[in-house]
Each structure stands twice: as C-alpha cells, then as structure tokens.
Amino acid sequence: MAYCTETDLVTRFGEAEIIQLTDREAYGEINASVLERAIIDAAAEIDGFLAGRYTLPLAAVPINLTRIACDIARYYLYENAATQIVIDRYAAATRY
C-alpha cells in the first residue's frame, strides 16, 4: 500500500525538485518509474515498522503517515547526495 503519491511529493517539495531527483535522462519531466520506486520503498519501510502493531493494509492512511512517507521517499530519491535537511527529516520520520 502506498502512503503517498506523486501529487503529495510535488505539493510538499515542488515539481522542480522532483524532476531534478527523478529525471535521469534529462527529459525535463518527472520520471514516473523512478518516483514510483521511491514511493514503494518508502511504503515497504513504513510497513516494516507497522506490521508488528497493526493489521495491514490500513483501512485509512493518517495524514501524518503521508507526510512521513513523503520524507522517506524524498530521502530515497536523493540516493547518496542527500542534504542535511533531507537527512534530518528522514531521521525524524523513522523515529516517529
């Protein structure tokens, strides 16, 4: 189950940043498959935390979980070049 969408990521971080992070062929647009991989990876990480406490999939996604999923997906998109704010938000998300 995905906890965030492309629209969520664009709304939170801006289209320019999401294009920059996903457009590996320099087409000037969001690469949906790269973005989807980060969203799936974020969901898998969240599911790993939730599986021992809740029955999955959740009936409804709490808004806090969408924010957390966005921060985790963004971290994955940065790969090895994450800025300190991206690292801090990822760390806060995983602590929560």
C-alpha positions, 0 to 999 in steps of 0.5 A, a space after each residue: 500500500 502506498 502512503 503517498 503519491 506523486 501529487 503529495 511529493 510535488 505539493 510538499 517539495 515542488 515539481 522542480 525538485 522532483 524532476 531534478 531527483 527523478 529525471 535521469 535522462 534529462 527529459 525535463 519531466 518527472 520520471 514516473 518509474 523512478 518516483 514510483 520506486 521511491 514511493 514503494 520503498 518508502 511504503 515497504 519501510 513504513 510497513 516494516 515498522 507497522 506490521 508488528 502493531 497493526 493489521 495491514 493494509 490500513 483501512 485509512 492512511 493518517 495524514 501524518 503517515 503521508 507526510 512521513 512517507 513523503 520524507 522517506 521517499 524524498 530521502 530515497 530519491 536523493 540516493 547518496 547526495 542527500 542534504 542535511 535537511 533531507 537527512 534530518 527529516 528522514 531521521 525524524 520520520 523513522 523515529 516517529 
